[in-house]
């Protein structure tokens, strides 16, 4: 992942292609897919494939990667679009706060 990111930073298509391939690979771990999508966003390279990967992970993962995926969502979501996220994350916070440390 880091090599692909470095190549993408240098403008090499193989770097971007590798990152997008990792976003697309539903068999890859959530960590890899979130990292690839994050790198693409860091490089300001829009990718529908990576955006869909983040959405998929956010909706299906109940671990830290589901929450991490949501961190990449745009800050300018409408109230209607953000309401389900607020409800879901509030519930997750309550559950994690109730667990013994």
Backbone as a ProteinNet text record, in pm:
[ID]
protein_1_A
[PRIMARY]
XXXXXXXXXXXXXXXXXXXXXXXXXXXXXXXXXXXXXXXXXXXXXXXXXXXXXXXXXXXXXXXXXXXXXXXXXXXXXXXXXXXXXXXXXXXXXXXXXXXXX
[TERTIARY]
82.4	0	87	189	273.7	352.2	392.7	463.8	368.6	246.2	146.8	121.3	111.8	89.3	206.8	328.9	447.5	449.5	418.3	415	305.4	190.7	81.2	121	191.5	236.6	328.9	401.5	490.9	416.9	285.8	205	204.6	255.3	261.2	124.4	71.2	-59.9	-68	40.1	35	4.3	47.3	16.6	-132.1	-191.4	-335.7	-415.3	-373.3	-444.1	-440.8	-327	-314.4	-402.2	-403.8	-489.9	-636.4	-676.5	-815.9	-848.9	-754.4	-775.4	-797.1	-721.2	-738.7	-872.8	-921.9	-1056	-1160.9	-1143.4	-1241	-1245.6	-1135.9	-1123.9	-1200.4	-1320.5	-1403.7	-1346.9	-1250.9	-1186.6	-1072.1	-1028.1	-921.4	-976.4	-888.5	-932.1	-986.4	-1069.8	-1123.2	-1009.8	-908.5	-793.1	-730.5	-707.9	-645.6	-736.5	-864.2	-956.1	-971.3	-979	-989.3	-860.1	-746.8	-618.6	-605.7	-642.5	-634.7	-724.4	-846.3	-940	-888.9	-834.4	-779.1	-664.3	-578.8	-467.7	-521.1	-622.8	-678.8	-737	-803.7	-859.8	-749.8	-644.6	-531.5	-470.6	-467.7	-412.4	-513.3	-632.2	-740.3	-774.8	-777.3	-809.8	-944.3	-1049.6	-1182.3	-1192.1	-1255.6	-1273.6	-1406.5	-1496.8	-1626.4	-1607.9	-1510.9	-1482.9	-1443.7	-1354.3	-1309.2	-1418.4	-1497.3	-1609.2	-1708.6	-1735.2	-1826.3	-1768.7	-1637.2	-1572.8	-1590.1	-1569.4	-1587.4	-1730.9	-1824.3	-1965.7	-1998.8	-1948.7	-1971.8	-1914.4	-1793.3	-1728.2	-1802.4	-1841	-1912.9	-2043.5	-2110.3	-2240.8	-2233	-2122.3	-2115.9	-2022.9	-1924.2	-1826.8	-1869.9	-1857.4	-1891.9	-1767.2	-1653.8	-1529.1	-1476.6	-1356.6	-1297.6	-1289.1	-1281	-1269	-1398.8	-1512.3	-1639.4	-1647.3	-1601.1	-1600.6	-1494.4	-1377.1	-1271	-1315.8	-1389.1	-1438.9	-1527.5	-1608.8	-1699.4	-1624.6	-1505.7	-1427.9	-1391.6	-1393.2	-1357.1	-1475.4	-1596.7	-1712.9	-1701.8	-1762.2	-1752.4	-1810.6	-1753	-1800.5	-1926.9	-1962.5	-2076	-2202	-2219.3	-2340.8	-2461.9	-2572.3	-2694.9	-2744.3	-2836	-2893	-2960.4	-3029.4	-3096.5	-2995.9	-2885	-2783.8	-2704.3	-2684.9	-2602.7	-2681.2	-2812.9	-2893.9	-2874.7	-2879.4	-2858.3	-2720.3	-2619.6	-2484.5	-2478.7	-2540.6	-2539.9	-2610.4	-2723.4	-2798.1	-2715	-2655.2	-2576.7	-2454.8	-2382.3	-2260.5	-2291.2	-2402.6	-2443.1	-2471.5	-2538.4	-2566.4	-2437.8	-2344.6	-2216.5	-2138.8	-2144.5	-2074.8	-2134.9	-2266.4	-2331.7	-2292.7	-2288.6	-2251.5	-2107.9	-2017	-1875.9	-1852.1	-1929.9	-1915.2	-1966.6	-2061.1	-2119.6	-2031	-1936.1	-1847.6	-1748.9	-1720.6	-1618	-1481.5	-1404.9	-1271.5	-1167
-119	0	125.5	124.7	243.8	267.1	158.3	172.8	228.7	177.8	229.5	377.3	415.5	555.7	642.2	592.8	668.4	687.3	581.9	593.8	690.1	683.1	774.2	918.8	941.3	1076.7	1130.6	1039.9	1078.9	1088.4	1062.8	1074.2	949.9	839.5	715.7	647.3	620.8	556.3	422.6	345.4	216.4	233	341.7	367.8	389.6	475.6	500.9	374.3	300.9	178.6	76.1	63.4	-32.6	7.5	134.4	180.9	153.1	183.5	161.3	11.4	-69.5	-214.9	-265.3	-211.6	-251.7	-206.4	-92.2	-48.6	-145.9	-189.4	-273.7	-415.5	-465.2	-605.2	-631.5	-683.1	-708.7	-820.7	-896.5	-1001.3	-945.4	-824.9	-761.4	-719.8	-707	-666.6	-523.7	-494.5	-358.1	-258.6	-297.2	-208.8	-166.6	-263.1	-234	-145	-176.4	-99.2	44	61.9	196.8	273.8	207.8	274.8	318.2	231.1	265.7	384.9	381.2	491.9	620.6	609.6	726.9	788.6	703.3	753.9	824.2	766.5	830.6	967.6	977.3	1105.7	1204.6	1155.8	1242	1302.1	1222.1	1267.1	1347.5	1368.9	1442.4	1379.5	1247.6	1169.9	1103	1161.7	1105.3	967.9	878.6	743.4	690.1	665.4	609.7	472.1	395.5	262.7	273.4	366.7	382	441.4	533	588.3	477.6	390.2	278.5	181.2	161.2	73.7	131	261.4	324.4	310.6	331.7	319.9	176.7	80.4	-60.4	-95.5	-53.3	-82.9	-14.3	110.3	184.6	116	59.4	-1.7	-143.9	-212.4	-354.1	-384.7	-303.2	-331.3	-266	-338.2	-284.4	-270	-266.9	-248	-108	-82.7	49	89.7	-7.5	27.9	83.7	38.8	96.4	243.8	275.3	414.8	494.1	433.8	502.4	535.3	444.2	470.1	594.1	609.7	724.7	856.1	852.6	975.4	1040.6	961.9	1014.9	1075	1062.3	1118.8	1270.8	1333.4	1479.3	1548.8	1662.1	1740.9	1820	1824.2	1906.7	1824.9	1714.6	1635.7	1717.1	1695.7	1764	1704.6	1773.4	1723.7	1588.6	1573.5	1445.7	1333.4	1362.7	1259.9	1225.4	1321.9	1296.5	1235.6	1251.7	1200.9	1051.2	963.5	820.7	791.3	865	844.8	885.5	997.3	1044.4	943.5	893.1	794.3	667.9	618.6	495.4	512.6	620.5	639	670.8	734.9	757.3	624.1	534.2	401.4	324.1	330.7	261.1	316.6	447	508.5	463.4	455.7	408.1	263.7	179	38.5	27.9	100.3	90.4	151.6	252.6	312.6	219.8	134.5	42.8	-78.8	-105.7	-220	-192	-294.3	-273.6	-255.5	-167.7	-138.8	-233.8
0	0	0	83.3	91.6	-36.8	-101.6	-228.9	-334.5	-337.2	-431.9	-405.4	-278.1	-241.9	-287.7	-264.7	-305.9	-457.4	-531.5	-677.3	-722.7	-657.9	-692.7	-663.3	-553	-521.7	-631.1	-695	-804.8	-937.6	-934.7	-1054.7	-1141.7	-1090.5	-1168.7	-1170.4	-1288.2	-1297.4	-1223.5	-1221.6	-1154.1	-1005	-945.6	-804.6	-783.9	-867.6	-858.7	-888.3	-991.1	-1028.7	-915.9	-850.4	-740.7	-623.3	-590.6	-481.4	-513.1	-634.8	-672.1	-675.4	-719.3	-719.3	-577.4	-481.5	-342.1	-286.6	-330.4	-289.8	-342.6	-465.2	-533	-476.3	-422.5	-381.4	-251.3	-265.1	-146.5	-60	-111.3	-30.9	53.3	21.2	98.9	235.1	330.7	464.2	460.8	557.3	568.9	588.2	661	684	551.9	463.8	334	250.4	246.9	164.5	215.3	347	403.5	378.2	394.6	372.2	225.9	133.2	-8.6	-40.9	9.6	-15.6	47.8	167.9	235	156.7	102.8	20.6	-104	-166.8	-285.9	-251.4	-138.6	-96.5	-59.9	5	38.9	-87	-192.4	-320	-402.1	-343.1	-409.5	-544.2	-542.7	-662.7	-640.3	-693.9	-676.2	-739.4	-670.8	-721.7	-671.7	-763.9	-726.1	-662.8	-713.4	-659	-511.7	-479.8	-341.3	-253.3	-306.7	-230	-196.4	-291.8	-266.8	-165	-168.4	-69.9	70.2	85.5	216.4	264.6	175.1	211.9	252.8	177.3	209.2	346.4	371.8	500.6	613.9	594.2	697.6	731.9	632.5	655.1	708.3	685.7	723.2	838.9	863.3	968.9	1099.1	1206.2	1337.8	1424	1358.9	1432.5	1402.4	1438.7	1417.6	1271.8	1180.4	1039.6	983.1	1035.4	993.2	1030.5	1148.2	1193.2	1118.6	1098.4	1025.9	883.7	821.2	685.7	683.6	786.6	792	808.2	863.7	881.3	748.3	642.4	511.1	437	493.5	426.4	425	326.3	316.3	439.2	472.1	585.7	552.2	425.6	385.2	356.9	431.7	415.8	461.1	392.8	433.8	565.1	629.4	755.4	733.1	621.5	592	572	503.7	479	604	691.4	809.4	925.2	926.6	1038.4	1062.5	960	987	1045.6	1001.1	1055.3	1201.9	1234.7	1373.5	1463.2	1418	1495.8	1516.3	1409.2	1417.8	1507.8	1491.1	1570.6	1716.1	1740.5	1879.3	1947.3	1876.9	1932.5	1955.4	1861.2	1878.6	1997.6	2016	2129.2	2260.8	2266.6	2388.7	2419.6	2317.7	2336.3	2384.3	2321	2359.6	2497.3	2533.1	2667.7	2775.7	2742.1	2841.8	2868.5	2778.8	2798.3	2909.6	2991.7	3094.2	3030.5	3084.9	3031.1	3083
[MASK]
+++++++++++++++++++++++++++++++++++++++++++++++++++++++++++++++++++++++++++++++++++++++++++++++++++++

